[in-house]
Amino acid sequence: MKKLVGILLSLLAVVLIGGFAAAALVRFSPGFDVDENSWNPKIGAATREVLHARRARDNRLPQFYLHYLQAALQGDLGQSDSFKAPVTELLRERAPVTVRLIVAGTAGGLLLGGLLAWVAVWPRRAGMEIAATTISGLLMAIPPAVLALAFFFGESPLWLAIAVVLLPRVFGTMRALLDQLYSSSALLAARARGAGPAVLAWRYVALPALPQFMALAGVTLALGFGAIIPIEALCDVPGVGQLFWKAALARDLTLLCGLGLIITFVIAAVQSATDLVAGDR
Protein backbone atom coordinates (compact mmCIF):
# COMPACT_ATOMS: atom_id res chain seq x y z
CA MET A 1 0.00 0.00 0.00
CA LYS A 2 2.85 2.36 0.86
CA LYS A 3 4.48 1.68 -2.49
CA LEU A 4 1.17 2.21 -4.32
CA VAL A 5 0.63 5.59 -2.62
CA GLY A 6 4.18 6.62 -3.56
CA ILE A 7 3.59 5.66 -7.19
CA LEU A 8 0.30 7.59 -7.33
CA LEU A 9 1.91 10.70 -5.83
CA SER A 10 4.79 10.41 -8.30
CA LEU A 11 2.29 10.00 -11.16
CA LEU A 12 0.41 13.13 -10.08
CA ALA A 13 3.62 15.17 -9.86
CA VAL A 14 4.83 14.00 -13.28
CA VAL A 15 1.49 14.84 -14.93
CA LEU A 16 1.34 18.32 -13.40
CA ILE A 17 4.96 19.10 -14.31
CA GLY A 18 4.53 17.67 -17.82
CA GLY A 19 1.46 19.78 -18.52
CA PHE A 20 3.15 22.91 -17.22
CA ALA A 21 6.29 22.21 -19.27
CA ALA A 22 4.23 21.84 -22.46
CA ALA A 23 2.46 25.12 -21.76
CA ALA A 24 5.72 26.91 -20.92
CA LEU A 25 7.44 25.77 -24.11
CA VAL A 26 4.61 27.22 -26.17
CA ARG A 27 4.11 30.39 -24.13
CA PHE A 28 7.77 31.42 -24.33
CA SER A 29 8.38 30.31 -27.91
CA PRO A 30 9.41 33.00 -30.42
CA GLY A 31 6.46 34.71 -32.07
CA PHE A 32 3.82 33.53 -29.59
CA ASP A 33 2.39 37.05 -29.23
CA VAL A 34 1.94 37.36 -33.00
CA ASP A 35 -1.49 36.37 -34.35
CA GLU A 36 -3.66 37.08 -37.37
CA ASN A 37 -4.66 40.47 -35.95
CA SER A 38 -1.05 41.67 -36.21
CA TRP A 39 -1.32 41.82 -40.02
CA ASN A 40 -5.00 42.72 -40.43
CA PRO A 41 -5.16 46.09 -42.25
CA LYS A 42 -8.77 46.56 -41.12
CA ILE A 43 -7.72 46.85 -37.48
CA GLY A 44 -6.33 50.13 -36.24
CA ALA A 45 -3.16 50.49 -34.19
CA ALA A 46 -5.05 51.27 -30.98
CA THR A 47 -7.37 48.27 -31.37
CA ARG A 48 -4.44 46.02 -32.22
CA GLU A 49 -2.63 47.15 -29.09
CA VAL A 50 -5.69 46.43 -26.94
CA LEU A 51 -6.05 42.94 -28.45
CA HIS A 52 -2.39 42.17 -27.86
CA ALA A 53 -2.63 43.35 -24.25
CA ARG A 54 -5.69 41.17 -23.69
CA ARG A 55 -3.95 38.16 -25.25
CA ALA A 56 -0.88 38.70 -23.05
CA ARG A 57 -3.08 39.03 -19.96
CA ASP A 58 -5.10 35.90 -20.73
CA ASN A 59 -1.95 33.85 -21.38
CA ARG A 60 0.04 34.69 -18.28
CA LEU A 61 1.41 31.24 -17.62
CA PRO A 62 0.96 30.62 -13.86
CA GLN A 63 -2.56 32.06 -13.79
CA PHE A 64 -3.51 30.35 -17.04
CA TYR A 65 -2.27 26.97 -15.85
CA LEU A 66 -4.01 27.17 -12.47
CA HIS A 67 -7.31 28.13 -14.08
CA TYR A 68 -6.83 25.42 -16.69
CA LEU A 69 -6.26 22.76 -14.02
CA GLN A 70 -9.37 23.84 -12.15
CA ALA A 71 -11.46 23.46 -15.30
CA ALA A 72 -9.73 20.18 -16.24
CA LEU A 73 -10.66 18.62 -12.90
CA GLN A 74 -14.28 19.22 -13.90
CA GLY A 75 -13.77 17.57 -17.29
CA ASP A 76 -13.38 20.79 -19.29
CA LEU A 77 -10.14 20.90 -21.28
CA GLY A 78 -11.02 24.19 -22.90
CA GLN A 79 -11.71 25.42 -26.42
CA SER A 80 -9.09 25.16 -29.14
CA ASP A 81 -8.30 28.56 -30.64
CA SER A 82 -7.02 27.10 -33.92
CA PHE A 83 -9.67 24.42 -34.49
CA LYS A 84 -12.57 26.36 -32.94
CA ALA A 85 -13.77 23.21 -31.18
CA PRO A 86 -13.68 21.76 -27.66
CA VAL A 87 -10.45 19.89 -26.88
CA THR A 88 -12.37 16.90 -25.50
CA GLU A 89 -14.26 16.58 -28.78
CA LEU A 90 -11.04 16.70 -30.81
CA LEU A 91 -9.48 14.00 -28.62
CA ARG A 92 -12.59 11.82 -28.83
CA GLU A 93 -12.48 11.93 -32.63
CA ARG A 94 -8.76 11.34 -33.06
CA ALA A 95 -7.72 9.13 -30.14
CA PRO A 96 -8.95 5.79 -31.62
CA VAL A 97 -6.74 6.23 -34.70
CA THR A 98 -3.64 6.88 -32.62
CA VAL A 99 -4.38 4.11 -30.13
CA ARG A 100 -4.68 1.51 -32.90
CA LEU A 101 -1.41 2.63 -34.50
CA ILE A 102 0.55 2.73 -31.23
CA VAL A 103 -0.73 -0.59 -29.87
CA ALA A 104 -0.10 -2.43 -33.14
CA GLY A 105 3.24 -0.68 -33.67
CA THR A 106 4.44 -1.40 -30.13
CA ALA A 107 3.47 -5.06 -30.37
CA GLY A 108 5.18 -5.32 -33.75
CA GLY A 109 8.31 -3.57 -32.48
CA LEU A 110 8.57 -5.92 -29.50
CA LEU A 111 8.05 -8.97 -31.70
CA LEU A 112 10.50 -7.93 -34.43
CA GLY A 113 13.10 -6.67 -31.96
CA GLY A 114 12.81 -9.88 -29.93
CA LEU A 115 13.18 -12.07 -33.02
CA LEU A 116 16.23 -10.14 -34.21
CA ALA A 117 17.77 -10.38 -30.73
CA TRP A 118 17.13 -14.14 -30.71
CA VAL A 119 18.88 -14.45 -34.09
CA ALA A 120 21.86 -12.54 -32.68
CA VAL A 121 22.18 -14.64 -29.50
CA TRP A 122 20.62 -18.08 -29.62
CA PRO A 123 22.16 -19.78 -32.70
CA ARG A 124 25.65 -18.65 -31.58
CA ARG A 125 26.81 -17.96 -35.12
CA ALA A 126 29.04 -14.99 -35.75
CA GLY A 127 27.58 -14.25 -39.17
CA MET A 128 24.01 -14.09 -37.89
CA GLU A 129 25.05 -11.94 -34.94
CA ILE A 130 26.85 -9.46 -37.21
CA ALA A 131 23.89 -9.35 -39.61
CA ALA A 132 21.37 -8.73 -36.81
CA THR A 133 23.52 -6.01 -35.24
CA THR A 134 24.03 -4.34 -38.63
CA ILE A 135 20.29 -4.32 -39.38
CA SER A 136 19.54 -2.80 -35.99
CA GLY A 137 22.23 -0.14 -36.40
CA LEU A 138 20.99 0.85 -39.87
CA LEU A 139 17.40 1.18 -38.68
CA MET A 140 18.54 3.23 -35.69
CA ALA A 141 20.29 5.67 -38.04
CA ILE A 142 17.20 6.29 -40.19
CA PRO A 143 14.94 9.10 -38.86
CA PRO A 144 11.34 8.05 -38.09
CA ALA A 145 10.03 10.62 -40.58
CA VAL A 146 12.01 9.03 -43.43
CA LEU A 147 10.73 5.56 -42.53
CA ALA A 148 7.19 6.90 -42.35
CA LEU A 149 7.42 8.41 -45.83
CA ALA A 150 8.91 5.19 -47.23
CA PHE A 151 6.01 3.13 -45.86
CA PHE A 152 3.49 5.78 -46.93
CA PHE A 153 4.65 5.91 -50.55
CA GLY A 154 4.96 2.12 -50.57
CA GLU A 155 1.31 1.93 -49.42
CA SER A 156 2.31 -0.25 -46.47
CA PRO A 157 0.58 -0.22 -43.06
CA LEU A 158 1.80 2.70 -40.98
CA TRP A 159 1.78 0.65 -37.78
CA LEU A 160 4.56 -1.35 -39.38
CA ALA A 161 6.55 1.88 -39.74
CA ILE A 162 6.20 2.43 -35.98
CA ALA A 163 7.28 -1.18 -35.38
CA VAL A 164 10.40 -0.69 -37.51
CA VAL A 165 11.19 2.56 -35.67
CA LEU A 166 10.92 0.78 -32.32
CA LEU A 167 12.77 -2.38 -33.42
CA PRO A 168 16.35 -1.14 -32.79
CA ARG A 169 15.28 0.35 -29.44
CA VAL A 170 14.02 -3.08 -28.39
CA PHE A 171 16.91 -5.03 -29.90
CA GLY A 172 19.66 -3.85 -27.56
CA THR A 173 17.78 -4.62 -24.34
CA MET A 174 16.42 -7.95 -25.58
CA ARG A 175 19.84 -9.00 -26.81
CA ALA A 176 21.46 -8.31 -23.44
CA LEU A 177 18.65 -10.13 -21.63
CA LEU A 178 18.79 -13.20 -23.88
CA ASP A 179 22.56 -13.28 -23.68
CA GLN A 180 22.36 -13.31 -19.88
CA LEU A 181 19.76 -16.10 -19.88
CA TYR A 182 21.66 -18.16 -22.44
CA SER A 183 24.67 -18.39 -20.14
CA SER A 184 22.69 -18.91 -16.91
CA SER A 185 23.56 -21.95 -14.84
CA ALA A 186 19.92 -23.04 -14.59
CA LEU A 187 19.51 -23.21 -18.35
CA LEU A 188 22.85 -24.99 -18.83
CA ALA A 189 21.86 -27.59 -16.23
CA ALA A 190 18.45 -28.13 -17.84
CA ARG A 191 20.07 -28.50 -21.24
CA ALA A 192 22.51 -31.05 -19.83
CA ARG A 193 19.57 -33.04 -18.44
CA GLY A 194 18.12 -33.22 -21.94
CA ALA A 195 15.22 -30.76 -21.54
CA GLY A 196 13.41 -30.04 -24.81
CA PRO A 197 13.39 -26.69 -26.62
CA ALA A 198 9.82 -25.89 -25.50
CA VAL A 199 10.69 -26.45 -21.83
CA LEU A 200 13.87 -24.41 -22.14
CA ALA A 201 12.08 -21.57 -23.89
CA TRP A 202 9.19 -21.38 -21.40
CA ARG A 203 10.69 -22.27 -18.01
CA TYR A 204 14.22 -20.91 -18.37
CA VAL A 205 13.73 -17.99 -20.77
CA ALA A 206 10.16 -16.66 -20.84
CA LEU A 207 9.34 -16.88 -17.13
CA PRO A 208 12.63 -15.43 -15.78
CA ALA A 209 12.53 -12.64 -18.39
CA LEU A 210 8.87 -11.70 -17.79
CA PRO A 211 9.45 -8.76 -15.36
CA GLN A 212 12.15 -7.25 -17.57
CA PHE A 213 9.99 -7.80 -20.65
CA MET A 214 7.05 -6.00 -19.04
CA ALA A 215 9.29 -3.08 -18.13
CA LEU A 216 10.61 -3.02 -21.70
CA ALA A 217 7.04 -3.06 -23.06
CA GLY A 218 6.20 0.00 -20.99
CA VAL A 219 9.26 1.88 -22.21
CA THR A 220 8.54 0.86 -25.81
CA LEU A 221 4.96 2.11 -25.55
CA ALA A 222 6.25 5.46 -24.31
CA LEU A 223 8.69 5.63 -27.23
CA GLY A 224 5.79 4.90 -29.56
CA PHE A 225 4.16 8.18 -28.55
CA GLY A 226 7.29 10.02 -29.64
CA ALA A 227 7.35 8.25 -32.99
CA ILE A 228 3.66 8.79 -33.73
CA ILE A 229 3.91 12.58 -34.05
CA PRO A 230 6.16 12.81 -37.16
CA ILE A 231 4.49 9.75 -38.70
CA GLU A 232 0.96 11.13 -38.41
CA ALA A 233 2.03 14.67 -39.35
CA LEU A 234 3.86 13.66 -42.54
CA CYS A 235 1.43 10.96 -43.64
CA ASP A 236 -1.70 13.04 -42.97
CA VAL A 237 -3.17 10.64 -40.44
CA PRO A 238 -6.00 12.29 -38.45
CA GLY A 239 -4.76 11.22 -35.03
CA VAL A 240 -3.55 12.81 -31.82
CA GLY A 241 0.02 13.07 -33.13
CA GLN A 242 -1.09 15.19 -36.08
CA LEU A 243 -3.27 17.23 -33.73
CA PHE A 244 -0.26 17.90 -31.50
CA TRP A 245 1.80 18.97 -34.51
CA LYS A 246 -0.87 21.37 -35.80
CA ALA A 247 -1.41 22.78 -32.33
CA ALA A 248 2.32 23.49 -32.01
CA LEU A 249 2.41 25.25 -35.38
CA ALA A 250 -0.62 27.35 -34.44
CA ARG A 251 0.75 28.02 -30.92
CA ASP A 252 -2.59 26.89 -29.56
CA LEU A 253 -1.85 27.10 -25.83
CA THR A 254 -5.16 25.62 -24.65
CA LEU A 255 -4.97 22.63 -26.97
CA LEU A 256 -1.28 21.97 -26.28
CA CYS A 257 -1.84 22.16 -22.54
CA GLY A 258 -4.64 19.59 -22.75
CA LEU A 259 -2.62 17.31 -25.00
CA GLY A 260 0.38 17.65 -22.71
CA LEU A 261 -1.68 16.61 -19.70
CA ILE A 262 -3.31 13.65 -21.47
CA ILE A 263 -0.16 12.27 -23.12
CA THR A 264 1.94 12.74 -19.97
CA PHE A 265 -0.72 10.96 -17.92
CA VAL A 266 -0.92 7.99 -20.31
CA ILE A 267 2.85 7.53 -20.51
CA ALA A 268 3.40 8.01 -16.78
CA ALA A 269 0.49 5.67 -15.93
CA VAL A 270 1.85 2.92 -18.18
CA GLN A 271 5.32 3.30 -16.69
CA SER A 272 3.99 3.31 -13.12
CA ALA A 273 1.82 0.24 -13.72
CA THR A 274 4.76 -1.55 -15.31
CA ASP A 275 7.06 -0.69 -12.40
CA LEU A 276 4.45 -1.84 -9.90
CA VAL A 277 3.78 -5.19 -11.59
CA ALA A 278 7.46 -5.86 -12.36
CA GLY A 279 8.44 -4.91 -8.81
CA ASP A 280 5.89 -7.31 -7.32
CA ARG A 281 7.42 -10.10 -9.33
N, C-alpha and C positions, 0 to 999 in steps of 0.2 A: 504493500500500500504506500509506504514511504517513497519507494522508487517511482511508482505511478504518479504520485503527486508532484515529484520533482520533474518528471517528464512533461506533465501537463503545464507546469509553470514555465519550463523552458520553451515549450511549444508556443505559449502565449507571448512570451518575450520576443521570440524569433519573428512571429507574425507581425507584431506591432512595430518592431524595428524594420522589418522588410517593407511594410507598407509606407513607413515614413521615409525610408531611403529612396523608394521609387518616386514618391512625391517630391523629395528634395532634388533628385537628379533632374526632374523636369522643370521644377520651379526656378532653379538657378542655371538652367541651360541658356546658351547664347540665343538672343532673339525671342525669349519667352514673352516679353511685353509687347511684341509686334503682332498685330492681328490685321484682319481685313479692313478695319476702320482706319488704319494708318495710311492707306493709299486710296481711300475713297474721296474723290474730288467733290462729292456732294456734301461732305461734312466739313464744317468750318473749323478753324484752329481752336477756338474756345471749346466747342463741343467735343472735338477730338481729345483735348486735354482733360476734360471732365470724364470721358469714357475711360481713358488710360488710368486716371486716378482711381476710378471705381474698380477697374480690373485689378490694379495693384492692391487695393484695400481688401477685395474679396479673396485674393490669393496669397495673403500673408500666411506663411507656411504653418507656424504653430497653431494659430487660431483655426485655419482651414482644416488641419488634420484632426484637431479635437472635435470640431463640429461634425466632421465627416465620420469619425468613429461613433459619435453619439447616434447619428442617423443609421449607420451600418448595423449597430446593435439592434435596431428596430426593423432590420431587413431592407432598408433603403440605401442603395449604393449610389444614389444620385442620378443626374441627367447628363448624358454625354453632350458636350458642346459641339463636337464635330459631326456626330451622327444624329443629333437631335432626337435621341431616344433614351429611355431608361437603361442604365447599365445592366440591371438584372435581366431585362428582356434580351439585350444583345448577348449576354452569356448563355441564356437559355436556348437561343437559336444556334449558337456556334459551338457550345461545349461538346455535344455528341460527336461532331466531326473530329475534333481534336482528341477526345478520349479514345475513339476507335483507332486513330492513327498511332497514338502513343502506346496503347496497350499491345496492339499487334506488333509495332516496331520494337518495343522493349522485349517482348517474348521472342521475336525473331533474332534480335541482337544477342540475347542470352544463349539461344540455341546455336546460332552460327559461331559465336565466340567460343562456346564450350566445345563444339565439334573441332574447331581449328586448334584449340588448346590440347584436346585429346590426341589429335594427329601429331602435334609437336612433342608430346610426352610419352604416350603409351606404347607405340610401336618400337621406340628406342632406335630409330634410324636417323642418321645425321642428315640425309637428304630431305626427308620429310620435315624434320625440325627446322632446317634452313628455309624451306619453301613456306612453311606456315608463318615463321617469323617475318619473312620478306613480305608476304601478303598483308599481314597486320601492319607492318611499317608503312607500306604504300598507302593503305587505306587511311591510316592516321594522318598522312601528309596531305590528303585531299580535303579541301574545305567542304563542310556540309552543303553549302550553297551549290558548289560545282556538282556534287553527287546528286543533289535534288534536280538540277537542270538536266543531267544525263538521264535520270530515270523518267523525268517528265517528257523529254523529247523522244525517248524510247518507248513511251506509252506503257511503262511498267508501274506496278502498284507503288504508291509513295510510302506506304508503311515499310516496304522493303528498303527504300532509301534510308529511312531512320534506322532500320536494323543494321545496314552496312555502316552507317555512321557510328553506331554503338559497338559494333563488332570488335574493333581494336581496343576499345576501352575495357571490354570484358576479357579479351584474350590474355592480357598480362596477368590479371588476378587469377583467372582460372588456370593458367599454365603453372603459376607458382603453387597453387593449391593442389593440383593434380601431381605435380612433381614431388611435393611433400608426402602425399598419400602413397605414391608409387614406391617410395623408399621406406615406408613405415614398417616397423617390425611385425605388427599384427598382420598386415597383408602378405609379407614375405612368409610368415609362418603358415598362413592359410593356403598360400600357393604351394608350399612344400608338402602340406597334407593332401594335396590333390583337389582342392576346392574348385568348382567349375566357374566359368566366366560370369554367369549370372549371380552366383553367390558373392564372388569377389566384387562385382560392380555394385551390388545393393548393400551388402553388409559392411564392406571395408572401404567403399568410396562414397556412395550416395549418402548413407546415414551420417558418417563422421563429418562430411562436408556440408550438411544441411544448414547449420547456423551461418556459416560463412557465405553460403549461396544465397540465403535469404537477405543477408546484409548487402551482398553484391546486387541483388535484384532491386533493392531500395535505392541504391546509388545509381543504378542504370536507369531506373524510372525518372529520377531527378535529372539526369543528363538528357533524357528524352525531351524534357520540357525546353531545355536550351536548344536542342536541335530542331524543334518543331517551328520555331519562329522564322528562321530564314527559309525553311522548306515551304511553309504555307505562304509566306510573303512572295516568294519568287514564282511559285507554281499556282498562284491565285486560288488557294484553297480557303473557303470561307469558314475558318476556324478561329480559335482564340489566339493562336500565334499571329495570324494575319491581323486580327483586331488590335493586338498589342503593338504591332509594327505601325499600323495606321494611326493609332492613338499617339505614338511617339512622334511621328512626323507632324501631326496636327497640334502637338503640345497640349493635348487634352488632359488637364490635370485630374479632373474628376474620374474619367475613365481609367487612366493609368493608376490612380490610387486604388480603385476597386480591383483592377486586374492584379496589382501588386499584392494586395491583401489575399485574394483568392489563390493565386499561384503559390505564394509563400506558404499559405496554410496547407495546401495539398502536399507540397514537397516536404515540409516540416513534419506533417502528420504521418506520411509514409515512412520517413526516416525514423521518427519516434516509435512507430509501431514495429518497425523492423528491429530496432535496437532492443525494444522490450521483449519481443518474442525470441530473438537470438540470445539475449542475455539470460532468459529463463532456461534455455537449453544448455 
